[in-house]
Amino acid sequence: MAGITLDQAQAQLDAYLAASTAVANGQSYQIGTRAFRRADLKEILVSIKFWDGKVAELTAGGIRVRRGIVVDR
């Protein structure tokens, strides 16, 4: 199975951002077969965080940078 492309990840992020805006304004929103309403805002925000991370990961070429603290012993 091929991995997720940057275009696919960006499209998902854009869809969830649009859902967030619509739901925050008291409207419902549909992505594919899933319908969201105000009660689903937490789920939408989790998806935004996930897809934002995917876009960032793919934009960086799949390289992950981790920060650490070196403690002198």
Phi and psi restraints in degrees (value plus and minus 20) as a CYANA .aco file:
   2 ALA   PHI     -93.6   -53.6
   2 ALA   PSI     132.6   172.6
   3 GLY   PHI     -96.0   -56.0
   3 GLY   PSI     153.9   193.9
   4 ILE   PHI     -96.1   -56.1
   4 ILE   PSI     113.5   153.5
   5 THR   PHI    -105.9   -65.9
   5 THR   PSI     143.6   183.6
   6 LEU   PHI     -80.5   -40.5
   6 LEU   PSI     -61.4   -21.4
   7 ASP   PHI     -82.2   -42.2
   7 ASP   PSI     -61.1   -21.1
   8 GLN   PHI     -85.7   -45.7
   8 GLN   PSI     -64.6   -24.6
   9 ALA   PHI     -84.0   -44.0
   9 ALA   PSI     -61.7   -21.7
  10 GLN   PHI     -85.2   -45.2
  10 GLN   PSI     -58.9   -18.9
  11 ALA   PHI     -83.6   -43.6
  11 ALA   PSI     -60.6   -20.6
  12 GLN   PHI     -86.5   -46.5
  12 GLN   PSI     -64.3   -24.3
  13 LEU   PHI     -79.9   -39.9
  13 LEU   PSI     -65.4   -25.4
  14 ASP   PHI     -80.8   -40.8
  14 ASP   PSI     -60.7   -20.7
  15 ALA   PHI     -84.1   -44.1
  15 ALA   PSI     -63.6   -23.6
  16 TYR   PHI     -91.4   -51.4
  16 TYR   PSI     -51.7   -11.7
  17 LEU   PHI     -86.1   -46.1
  17 LEU   PSI     -61.4   -21.4
  18 ALA   PHI     -84.6   -44.6
  18 ALA   PSI     -59.5   -19.5
  19 ALA   PHI     -82.4   -42.4
  19 ALA   PSI     -62.7   -22.7
  20 SER   PHI     -79.9   -39.9
  20 SER   PSI     -65.0   -25.0
  21 THR   PHI     -83.4   -43.4
  21 THR   PSI     -66.4   -26.4
  22 ALA   PHI     -83.6   -43.6
  22 ALA   PSI     -66.3   -26.3
  23 VAL   PHI     -87.1   -47.1
  23 VAL   PSI     -59.3   -19.3
  24 ALA   PHI     -83.1   -43.1
  24 ALA   PSI     -47.7    -7.7
  25 ASN   PHI    -110.0   -70.0
  25 ASN   PSI      -7.8    32.2
  26 GLY   PHI      64.2   104.2
  26 GLY   PSI      -8.1    31.9
  27 GLN   PHI    -120.4   -80.4
  27 GLN   PSI     146.9   186.9
  28 SER   PHI    -117.4   -77.4
  28 SER   PSI     145.0   185.0
  29 TYR   PHI    -168.9  -128.9
  29 TYR   PSI     127.0   167.0
  30 GLN   PHI    -145.7  -105.7
  30 GLN   PSI     112.4   152.4
  31 ILE   PHI    -140.5  -100.5
  31 ILE   PSI      91.0   131.0
  32 GLY   PHI      42.6    82.6
  32 GLY   PSI    -143.7  -103.7
  33 THR   PHI    -114.7   -74.7
  33 THR   PSI     -21.8    18.2
  34 ARG   PHI    -113.9   -73.9
  34 ARG   PSI     108.6   148.6
  35 ALA   PHI    -126.4   -86.4
  35 ALA   PSI     115.1   155.1
  36 PHE   PHI    -137.2   -97.2
  36 PHE   PSI     129.2   169.2
  37 ARG   PHI    -159.4  -119.4
  37 ARG   PSI    -197.9  -157.9
  38 ARG   PHI     -71.5   -31.5
  38 ARG   PSI     -57.9   -17.9
  39 ALA   PHI     -84.6   -44.6
  39 ALA   PSI     -39.1     0.9
  40 ASP   PHI    -115.2   -75.2
  40 ASP   PSI     -11.9    28.1
  41 LEU   PHI     -78.6   -38.6
  41 LEU   PSI     -58.1   -18.1
  42 LYS   PHI     -81.7   -41.7
  42 LYS   PSI     -62.4   -22.4
  43 GLU   PHI     -84.2   -44.2
  43 GLU   PSI     -59.6   -19.6
  44 ILE   PHI     -82.9   -42.9
  44 ILE   PSI     -63.6   -23.6
  45 LEU   PHI     -85.3   -45.3
  45 LEU   PSI     -55.7   -15.7
  46 VAL   PHI     -83.6   -43.6
  46 VAL   PSI     -61.9   -21.9
  47 SER   PHI     -86.8   -46.8
  47 SER   PSI     -58.5   -18.5
  48 ILE   PHI     -80.5   -40.5
  48 ILE   PSI     -65.3   -25.3
  49 LYS   PHI     -81.0   -41.0
  49 LYS   PSI     -63.7   -23.7
  50 PHE   PHI     -81.8   -41.8
  50 PHE   PSI     -71.7   -31.7
  51 TRP   PHI     -90.2   -50.2
  51 TRP   PSI     -51.0   -11.0
  52 ASP   PHI     -84.2   -44.2
  52 ASP   PSI     -60.7   -20.7
  53 GLY   PHI     -83.5   -43.5
  53 GLY   PSI     -60.4   -20.4
  54 LYS   PHI     -84.1   -44.1
  54 LYS   PSI     -64.2   -24.2
  55 VAL   PHI     -81.6   -41.6
  55 VAL   PSI     -64.8   -24.8
  56 ALA   PHI     -82.3   -42.3
  56 ALA   PSI     -62.1   -22.1
  57 GLU   PHI     -83.5   -43.5
  57 GLU   PSI     -65.3   -25.3
  58 LEU   PHI     -92.9   -52.9
  58 LEU   PSI     -51.3   -11.3
  59 THR   PHI     -87.3   -47.3
  59 THR   PSI     -53.9   -13.9
  60 ALA   PHI    -103.7   -63.7
  60 ALA   PSI     -12.8    27.2
  61 GLY   PHI      56.0    96.0
  61 GLY   PSI       2.9    42.9
  62 GLY   PHI      60.3   100.3
  62 GLY   PSI     -13.8    26.2
  63 ILE   PHI    -106.1   -66.1
  63 ILE   PSI     109.5   149.5
  64 ARG   PHI    -124.8   -84.8
  64 ARG   PSI     111.5   151.5
  65 VAL   PHI    -130.2   -90.2
  65 VAL   PSI     109.1   149.1
  66 ARG   PHI    -138.3   -98.3
  66 ARG   PSI     119.1   159.1
  67 ARG   PHI    -117.4   -77.4
  67 ARG   PSI     122.6   162.6
  68 GLY   PHI    -163.2  -123.2
  68 GLY   PSI     142.5   182.5
  69 ILE   PHI    -134.1   -94.1
  69 ILE   PSI     106.9   146.9
  70 VAL   PHI    -113.6   -73.6
  70 VAL   PSI     103.6   143.6
  71 VAL   PHI    -126.4   -86.4
  71 VAL   PSI     105.4   145.4
  72 ASP   PHI     -97.9   -57.9
  72 ASP   PSI     105.0   145.0
